Amino acid sequence: MKRPYFKILMFIVVLQIIWLSPCSAIDQNLMKAYSALNTLKKSLIAQENYDKAIEFLQEFTQKNPNTYLADVATIEIGNIYFLYLKDYRKALEHYVPVAQRNQNKELTAQVQNKIKEVQKSLTITEMNLIEIALDKYYVDQLSFPVSLTILKKDGYINDERILNDSWGEDYSYKTLPVDFLPSVEHQKYILLSKGPDRREGTLDDIDVMTSPKDPEILEKENKESQKEKYPLRLKNVFQGENKLKAVIYSVDATQKYTTVQEGDIVNNVKILGIRPEGIVVYTPEEEAIFIPLKNR
């Protein structure tokens, strides 16, 4: 797609002329400058040129500090990080100072609402990252860590800021005994944020198992829910010559029984680990699943 570079160049010229105008008409010139800047911003966002849009907005705030329109431009930068780049921490870095300055009640109320939205989105996103780290830990250890700090210590999480929610609180985390799992699709641990009120057990708690996910992820999960995700069942676990082995069977019409050991692949499912209480498999959907031995 051909980009309207000439149009953008003309906007830049207008901005420079207005910004360099005499101070006697500063308010009027600022309004004209921001109006031109806002049009330029929309054009750049339409082209998905978010970095350049942020650059022009930052230039405006630097040339016109401590003004109402500078705060408006700062909020717009936060909006780009929030709505388009999905960088929630960067969005907060721009929203919070505007709320703290509190130069305009209406603007402050507006940005405070945005801060609440971003804090929730950030917490849900980072809880999903913790969930991925927990699953990877389980694949390696065949158990979940006793605390989330182990994920950082053992290298499953690089940024320790993830271990606290957006309100600076530790997550509530505890594991569930495998024996209490009615099926492999149920949760294996509890992970939740206390939410804005910082009190567990209230309506604003955020549960990683029930929090909304990205629409693309939900669409994928909905499609996969129509299929048999776990085509294997566990019949028995026994001690082989040197290692544990398992007897599994297919849930399809063949009902074929197979003896397997760690590393084997059956029906596109890899056997990651075998324990007396069950097996861990890795599905084609790149998901580690624990299948318990129900008749032991």
Secondary structure by P-SEA (a helix, b strand, c coil): cccaaaaaaaaaaaaaaaaaccccaaaaaaaaaaaaaaaaaaaaaaacaaaaaaaaaaaaaaaccccaaaaaaaaaaaaaacccccaaaaaaaaaaaaaaacccaaaaaaaaaaaaaaaaaaaaaaaaaaaaaaaaaaaacccccccaaaaaaacccccccccccccccccbbbbbbcccccccccccbbbbbcccccccccccccccccccccaaaaaaaaaaaaccccccccccccccccbbbbbbbbcccccbbbbbcccccccccccccccccbbbbbccccbbbbbccccc
